[in-house]
Amino acid sequence: MGIIFYFSGLPTTGITPQILPRFLFFKLLHLGEYIILAFLLFYAFFDLKLSFIWAYLFALSDEFHQSFIPGRTGKFTDTLFDLSGILLGLLLATFFIRQSPKR
């Protein structure tokens, strides 16, 4: 969470990705970081609902935080990309739980 907060506090005006269009690059970052966050929260809590709530509340607070950063904007639509990452991360975590051998 601290890493996401740190990078959210940096302006993105100088970042020009060479491989992907700028829009796609940043939306994939949103998706990836929240896949990882939700996955780790699930392993911390072992509770889907609690992990989902914490991850999405953090996504909302992160967009609010970005609204105070010069060159950044806090957009609700970005939280929808975050939400997609959260759902994928929790899906991935439950897949790994089901695949692990029972003790």
C-alpha positions as CSV (number, residue, x, y, z in Angstrom):
1,M,0.0,0.0,0.0
2,G,2.9,2.3,0.8
3,I,4.4,1.8,-2.7
4,I,1.1,2.6,-4.4
5,F,0.7,5.7,-2.2
6,Y,4.3,6.8,-3.0
7,F,4.0,6.5,-6.8
8,S,0.5,8.1,-6.7
9,G,2.2,11.2,-5.2
10,L,4.5,11.6,-8.2
11,P,3.5,13.6,-11.3
12,T,3.2,11.6,-14.5
13,T,3.7,14.4,-16.9
14,G,7.2,13.3,-17.9
15,I,6.4,9.7,-18.4
16,T,6.0,8.7,-22.1
17,P,6.0,4.9,-22.5
18,Q,7.6,3.7,-25.8
19,I,5.8,0.3,-26.0
20,L,2.2,1.1,-25.3
21,P,0.0,4.2,-25.7
22,R,0.0,6.3,-22.6
23,F,-3.6,5.6,-21.7
24,L,-3.2,1.9,-21.9
25,F,0.1,1.9,-20.1
26,F,-1.4,3.7,-17.0
27,K,-4.6,1.6,-17.0
28,L,-2.5,-1.6,-17.0
29,L,-0.5,-0.2,-14.1
30,H,-3.8,0.4,-12.2
31,L,-4.8,-3.2,-13.0
32,G,-1.5,-4.8,-12.1
33,E,-0.9,-3.0,-8.8
34,Y,-4.4,-3.8,-7.5
35,I,-4.1,-7.5,-8.6
36,I,-1.0,-7.7,-6.4
37,L,-2.6,-5.7,-3.5
38,A,-5.8,-7.8,-3.4
39,F,-3.8,-11.1,-3.6
40,L,-1.6,-10.0,-0.7
41,L,-4.6,-8.7,1.3
42,F,-6.3,-12.1,0.9
43,Y,-3.3,-13.9,2.2
44,A,-3.2,-11.5,5.1
45,F,-6.8,-11.8,6.1
46,F,-8.0,-15.1,4.4
47,D,-11.3,-13.4,3.9
48,L,-12.6,-12.4,0.5
49,K,-15.0,-9.8,1.7
50,L,-12.6,-8.1,4.0
51,S,-9.8,-8.1,1.4
52,F,-12.2,-6.7,-1.2
53,I,-13.4,-3.9,1.2
54,W,-9.9,-2.9,2.2
55,A,-8.5,-2.9,-1.3
56,Y,-11.4,-0.8,-2.8
57,L,-11.4,1.7,0.1
58,F,-7.7,2.1,-0.5
59,A,-8.3,2.6,-4.3
60,L,-10.9,5.3,-3.5
61,S,-8.6,7.0,-1.0
62,D,-5.7,6.8,-3.5
63,E,-7.7,8.7,-6.2
64,F,-8.6,11.3,-3.6
65,H,-4.9,11.6,-2.7
66,Q,-4.1,12.1,-6.4
67,S,-6.5,15.0,-6.7
68,F,-4.0,17.0,-4.6
69,I,-0.9,16.2,-6.6
70,P,0.1,18.7,-9.4
71,G,-0.3,17.1,-12.8
72,R,-2.5,14.3,-11.5
73,T,-6.2,13.9,-11.2
74,G,-8.4,11.7,-9.1
75,K,-10.9,10.0,-11.3
76,F,-13.7,7.6,-10.3
77,T,-13.2,5.8,-13.6
78,D,-9.7,4.8,-12.5
79,T,-11.2,3.1,-9.4
80,L,-13.1,0.9,-11.9
81,F,-9.8,-0.3,-13.3
82,D,-8.6,-0.8,-9.7
83,L,-11.8,-2.7,-9.0
84,S,-11.1,-5.0,-12.0
85,G,-7.6,-5.6,-10.6
86,I,-9.0,-6.3,-7.2
87,L,-11.5,-8.9,-8.5
88,L,-8.8,-10.6,-10.6
89,G,-6.4,-10.7,-7.7
90,L,-9.0,-12.3,-5.4
91,L,-9.9,-14.7,-8.2
92,L,-6.2,-15.6,-8.5
93,A,-5.8,-16.0,-4.7
94,T,-8.9,-18.3,-4.5
95,F,-7.6,-20.4,-7.4
96,F,-4.2,-20.9,-5.6
97,I,-6.0,-21.8,-2.4
98,R,-8.1,-24.5,-4.2
99,Q,-5.0,-25.8,-6.0
100,S,-2.9,-26.2,-2.9
101,P,-2.7,-29.7,-1.4
102,K,-4.9,-30.2,1.7
103,R,-3.0,-30.9,4.9
